[in-house]
Amino acid sequence: MNSAAPSAASISSPLLWMLPAMCAFVALAFAYLNVFVIGEERRVHDTGERVDAQVVRLWQEDDHVSKSTKRSLSYVHLAWRGRSGAGMEAQKLSIAGKTYAALRAAEAQGIKTTPILYDPSGRNGTPFLVADGEERIAQWVLARNVMWLFAGLAVFLTWLLVRKRGSF
């Protein structure tokens, strides 16, 4: 049997070059998420002021995006007083299912407050729920690792294609 080596034409196929480009696009999307979205959450987590917030409402909604699995998304409406005494609130803060269960159990025992970290300067209106900390940090780590995975994959695939082709 004669195994034919891939021809230069098949290696230079534009469709083959789309794979590292797609990996780079995914890496850039996760880089944006890490810098702008998670970066703001981290800033509140690291430098925010800790206060006890009143749990105004705690609820779950069905996830309408996921058609294949039935799952619920958990939310909390919080209210607290800032450093200046002004009333502040977060009306629909997404929380993990375990945090929802813990807040629901605390509510059954008559505890209607939970510790949060918030930005007293008002630049970031989204507070960081202390009870949700482990889950959020795990999500940050996952997003960072996915970003580096796809960036590395894009570089590796580009290197592999250039090496097989002989030039860029």
N, C-alpha and C positions, 0 to 999 in steps of 0.2 A: 504494500500500500504506500502510496505516495501522499504524504500530508503536505498540503500546500501552505506556505507561509502567507500571512495576510499581505495583500498588496498595499502599496503606498496610497492607492486611491481609496481603499476601504478605511485606512487609518486617518486620512484627511477628510473623511466624511463630516459635513457640518452637523449631522445628527449626533455623532459621537462627541463632538466638542460641546454640545449642549449640556451634557452631563456635568462637567466641572462648572459650567456657567450656572446651572440650576443649584448646585451645591453652594456656590459662592453667593447666590441670591438668598438662599435660606440662611446662610451664615450672617449676611448683612441684615436680614430681618431680625434675627435674634440679637445681633449687636445693637440695633436700634432699641429693641425691647430692654436689653441690659442697661444701656446708657440712659435712656430717657424715662422709661416707666419704672423699672426696678431701681434705678438710681435715685429717683425721688422717694420711693418707699424706704430705701436704705438710709437716706439722709434723715428722714423722720425717725426711723428706728434708732439711728446712732446719736442724733442730737435733739430729738423731740423732748417736749416736757411731759412728764407723767402726771395724769389726773385720773380720777374715777369718773366714768361716764355713766349716765343713766340709760338703761336699756328701755327705749320707748316701745319698740316693736321687734318681734323676732318671728320670722316666717320662712317658709320654703315654697319654691315654685317648681313646676315641672320644667325640665330642660326641653325646649321645643326645637333646638338645633339638632340634637342627636335623635335620629329617627329609629336607630337600631336598638338602642338601650334605653330603658326607662330609668331615669335618675332625677333626683331633685337637687336644685341649687338652693343654698341657704344664704339668708340675708339678715342683717340687723340694722335697726334705726337707732342711732345713739344721739344723746344730747349731753352737753357739759358746759361748764363755765370756764372761760379762758382766764389768763393771767390778769387781764384788765377788768374781769367781772362780766364781760359781755357773753351772752348766750351763743353757743356754737352747736352745730349738729351735722351729722352725716346720715343722710336719709336712706341710702340703700348700699350698705357696705357688704360686699361679698365675703363670706366666711366659710371655713372648712366644715364638713359634716360633723367631725368630732367636736369642734368648738360649738357648733349649734346644739349638740346633745348636752354638752357641759353647761352652756348658758340656760338651756331649757330646764335642766335638773336644778341649777341654782335658783332659777325663777320659781320652781315648785317649792323650794325651801324659803322663799320670801326675799331672796337676794336679787335686787334689781339694778345692781351696778357692776361694772367691770373695768379694770384698769386699761387705759389706752396711752399711747404716745401721740402727741399732735405737734404741729409746727406753729408756735405762737406768733411767728411773723406773718402768717397767712399766705405764704407763697404756695404751700401745698395744703389744700383743704381736706385731703384724705388722711384720716388718722390711722395709726397702726395699732391694731387690737393685740394686746400683750398675750392674751390666751391663744391667739392664732399664730404666735411667733414661730414655733418649730415648723409648722406647715409652710408658712411663707418663706422661711429661710431655705427649706428643702426645695421649694419651687425656684428660688433664685439660683441655687446651685445647679439644678437641672437645666435651667435656661442657659446658664454660662457654659455648662458642659456640652450641650447640644450645639451652641454657637461654635465652640472650638472643634468639635467633631466634624461639622460640615465645612469649616474653614480648612481644616487639615485634609479632609477628603478632596476638596476642590484643588488644593495645591498638589496633592499626590496624583490625582487624575490628570491634571495639566502636565505635570512632570512626566508621567507615564506616556501620554500622547506625544509630547515633544520628543521624548527619547525614542519611541518607536518610529516616528516620522523622520527623525534625524535633524530637524530644524523647526523653528517656530514659524 
